[in-house]
Amino acid sequence: MSDDTTHFGFKQVRVEEKAKQVGKVFDSVASSYDVMNDLMSLGIHRLWKRVAIEYLAPRTGHKVLDLAGGTGDLSLLIRPRIGDSGKLVIGDINHAMLAVGRDRLIDKGASDVPVMRMDAQKLPFAENSLDRVIIGFGLRNVTDKDAALAEMRRVLKPGGRALVLEFSKPVFDPLAKIYDLYSFKLLPKIGKFVAKDEDSYRYLAESIRMHPDQHTLQSMMEQAGFDEVRHVNLTGGIVALHIGFVR
Ligand SMILES: C[S@@+](CC[C@H](N)C(=O)[O-])C[C@H]1O[C@@H](n2cnc3c(N)ncnc32)[C@H](O)[C@@H]1O
């Protein structure tokens, strides 16, 4: 057992403890995850995801990984774009989230998209094997984010691209203040009322604050070996998408 610690929300925990704690959060929220997303964001998460897919630009025949893909929102947008010659996989570390995702994909006519249990820090793909990798609202939950970014870079082919969609830092002070009030006062209460789980939604707010801001994440992607990394703020920086290319 190591003495190294990391953050789980605002708490410090041993490095090997974080994945277990994150696992408990997603075990608990899986069944109400989609309803809560719509409620918490007033449906805006759908727009963020649509914009992300435009930047990801999956094409016919592409091999795509929807990493930390959970209940499959992004995959449902990607699947029609890659055609029958393309390959799409949802990868996630959590059984409960994947189980909800698999059922949803079947219900929505995308039963040919496999779900695979995997850890973003050690992807089960050969290097230079994929055209696109996207991680949506997943990276902040990963213990070693640099390792995950390096893995995303490793598996991409030349000409490939990675997209990170994640909560970020609001760029206007007044927005940041309102958002803070919302995240720390209201969000855990909505979580308590709807998902019967106040703590997981407090973790959500805390994990967002602990996540690297736009510029830090951009540098991390450059460090991981991506070319021409840039970011685009959405909804005043509440969310940002980062895109990195492999040249
Ligand atoms: C907030 S959900 C996002 C789901 C989906 N991408 C979306 O945008 O709706 C975060 C997901 O990250 C997954 N996750 C956390 N740590 C992970 C890891 N190390 N490797 C793969 N997935 C992980 C969780 O299990 C969870 O399904």
PDBQT file of the ligand as one rigid body, heavy atoms in Angstrom, charges set to zero:
ROOT
HETATM    1  C1  LIG A 301     -20.049  11.451 -15.569  1.00  0.00    +0.000 C 
HETATM    2  S1  LIG A 301     -19.940   9.882 -16.349  1.00  0.00    +0.000 S 
HETATM    3  C2  LIG A 301     -19.890  10.312 -18.076  1.00  0.00    +0.000 C 
HETATM    4  C3  LIG A 301     -20.623   9.355 -18.958  1.00  0.00    +0.000 C 
HETATM    5  C4  LIG A 301     -20.771   9.761 -20.421  1.00  0.00    +0.000 C 
HETATM    6  N1  LIG A 301     -19.480   9.898 -21.061  1.00  0.00    +0.000 N 
HETATM    7  C5  LIG A 301     -21.573  11.028 -20.579  1.00  0.00    +0.000 C 
HETATM    8  O1  LIG A 301     -20.995  12.016 -21.065  1.00  0.00    +0.000 OA
HETATM    9  O2  LIG A 301     -22.738  11.049 -20.226  1.00  0.00    +0.000 OA
HETATM   10  C6  LIG A 301     -18.262   9.465 -16.003  1.00  0.00    +0.000 C 
HETATM   11  C7  LIG A 301     -17.902   8.036 -16.341  1.00  0.00    +0.000 C 
HETATM   12  O3  LIG A 301     -16.487   7.876 -16.166  1.00  0.00    +0.000 OA
HETATM   13  C8  LIG A 301     -16.290   6.511 -15.798  1.00  0.00    +0.000 C 
HETATM   14  N2  LIG A 301     -14.911   6.346 -15.279  1.00  0.00    +0.000 N 
HETATM   15  C9  LIG A 301     -14.410   6.818 -14.118  1.00  0.00    +0.000 A 
HETATM   16  N3  LIG A 301     -13.122   6.458 -13.999  1.00  0.00    +0.000 NA
HETATM   17  C10 LIG A 301     -12.791   5.749 -15.114  1.00  0.00    +0.000 A 
HETATM   18  C11 LIG A 301     -11.612   5.116 -15.570  1.00  0.00    +0.000 A 
HETATM   19  N4  LIG A 301     -10.475   5.136 -14.862  1.00  0.00    +0.000 N 
HETATM   20  N5  LIG A 301     -11.634   4.494 -16.772  1.00  0.00    +0.000 NA
HETATM   21  C12 LIG A 301     -12.773   4.446 -17.501  1.00  0.00    +0.000 A 
HETATM   22  N6  LIG A 301     -13.934   5.031 -17.112  1.00  0.00    +0.000 NA
HETATM   23  C13 LIG A 301     -13.948   5.673 -15.931  1.00  0.00    +0.000 A 
HETATM   24  C14 LIG A 301     -17.386   6.286 -14.781  1.00  0.00    +0.000 C 
HETATM   25  O4  LIG A 301     -17.585   4.920 -14.521  1.00  0.00    +0.000 OA
HETATM   26  C15 LIG A 301     -18.559   6.984 -15.453  1.00  0.00    +0.000 C 
HETATM   27  O5  LIG A 301     -19.322   6.105 -16.240  1.00  0.00    +0.000 OA
ENDROOT
TORSDOF 0
